[in-house]
Amino acid sequence: MPTSSPLAALKARRVAVEQELSKVEAQIAKDYAFLTAPPPPTNNRFENILSVASRAWFVADGVMTGYKLFRRLNGLTGIFRRKKSKR
């Protein structure tokens, strides 16, 4: 009659948890690959035009936002500059 020691039970539990962990890691990797995969290319001309227009809008919006931030931050740095006296 084999006697099971607490150490042997812990080792067996550790092996079982490691196996379960490897299964969960594989599932997470599979889900991540699915979620981050680029969409398949479409042959639909209308969708392609909308995609290009959307991308152009986002670029223009980013440029406008960057310009506004640059102007605002440039004004903030003007506080620390020496002011010329008006004569």
Rosetta constraint file for C-alpha pairs under 8 A:
AtomPair CA 4 CA 8 HARMONIC 6.38 0.50
AtomPair CA 4 CA 9 HARMONIC 6.82 0.50
AtomPair CA 5 CA 9 HARMONIC 6.42 0.50
AtomPair CA 6 CA 10 HARMONIC 6.16 0.50
AtomPair CA 7 CA 11 HARMONIC 6.26 0.50
AtomPair CA 8 CA 12 HARMONIC 6.20 0.50
AtomPair CA 9 CA 13 HARMONIC 6.12 0.50
AtomPair CA 10 CA 14 HARMONIC 6.04 0.50
AtomPair CA 11 CA 15 HARMONIC 6.29 0.50
AtomPair CA 12 CA 16 HARMONIC 6.31 0.50
AtomPair CA 13 CA 17 HARMONIC 6.13 0.50
AtomPair CA 14 CA 18 HARMONIC 6.10 0.50
AtomPair CA 15 CA 19 HARMONIC 6.26 0.50
AtomPair CA 16 CA 20 HARMONIC 6.27 0.50
AtomPair CA 17 CA 21 HARMONIC 5.98 0.50
AtomPair CA 18 CA 22 HARMONIC 6.17 0.50
AtomPair CA 19 CA 23 HARMONIC 6.40 0.50
AtomPair CA 20 CA 24 HARMONIC 6.28 0.50
AtomPair CA 21 CA 25 HARMONIC 6.07 0.50
AtomPair CA 22 CA 26 HARMONIC 6.18 0.50
AtomPair CA 23 CA 27 HARMONIC 6.30 0.50
AtomPair CA 24 CA 28 HARMONIC 6.14 0.50
AtomPair CA 25 CA 29 HARMONIC 6.12 0.50
AtomPair CA 26 CA 30 HARMONIC 6.18 0.50
AtomPair CA 27 CA 31 HARMONIC 6.16 0.50
AtomPair CA 28 CA 32 HARMONIC 6.02 0.50
AtomPair CA 29 CA 33 HARMONIC 6.14 0.50
AtomPair CA 30 CA 34 HARMONIC 6.26 0.50
AtomPair CA 31 CA 35 HARMONIC 6.12 0.50
AtomPair CA 32 CA 36 HARMONIC 6.05 0.50
AtomPair CA 33 CA 37 HARMONIC 5.92 0.50
AtomPair CA 42 CA 47 HARMONIC 7.54 0.50
AtomPair CA 42 CA 48 HARMONIC 7.42 0.50
AtomPair CA 43 CA 48 HARMONIC 7.81 0.50
AtomPair CA 44 CA 48 HARMONIC 6.44 0.50
AtomPair CA 45 CA 49 HARMONIC 6.27 0.50
AtomPair CA 46 CA 50 HARMONIC 6.22 0.50
AtomPair CA 47 CA 51 HARMONIC 6.06 0.50
AtomPair CA 48 CA 52 HARMONIC 6.24 0.50
AtomPair CA 49 CA 53 HARMONIC 6.14 0.50
AtomPair CA 50 CA 54 HARMONIC 5.95 0.50
AtomPair CA 51 CA 55 HARMONIC 6.14 0.50
AtomPair CA 52 CA 56 HARMONIC 6.13 0.50
AtomPair CA 53 CA 57 HARMONIC 6.15 0.50
AtomPair CA 54 CA 58 HARMONIC 6.29 0.50
AtomPair CA 55 CA 59 HARMONIC 6.25 0.50
AtomPair CA 56 CA 60 HARMONIC 6.17 0.50
AtomPair CA 57 CA 61 HARMONIC 6.02 0.50
AtomPair CA 58 CA 62 HARMONIC 6.09 0.50
AtomPair CA 59 CA 63 HARMONIC 6.23 0.50
AtomPair CA 60 CA 64 HARMONIC 6.21 0.50
AtomPair CA 61 CA 65 HARMONIC 6.10 0.50
AtomPair CA 62 CA 66 HARMONIC 5.99 0.50
AtomPair CA 63 CA 67 HARMONIC 6.11 0.50
AtomPair CA 64 CA 68 HARMONIC 6.22 0.50
AtomPair CA 65 CA 69 HARMONIC 6.15 0.50
AtomPair CA 66 CA 70 HARMONIC 6.01 0.50
AtomPair CA 67 CA 71 HARMONIC 6.22 0.50
AtomPair CA 68 CA 72 HARMONIC 6.20 0.50
AtomPair CA 69 CA 73 HARMONIC 5.93 0.50
AtomPair CA 70 CA 74 HARMONIC 5.77 0.50
AtomPair CA 71 CA 75 HARMONIC 6.18 0.50
AtomPair CA 72 CA 76 HARMONIC 6.46 0.50
AtomPair CA 73 CA 77 HARMONIC 6.41 0.50
AtomPair CA 74 CA 78 HARMONIC 6.49 0.50
AtomPair CA 75 CA 79 HARMONIC 7.25 0.50
AtomPair CA 77 CA 81 HARMONIC 7.15 0.50
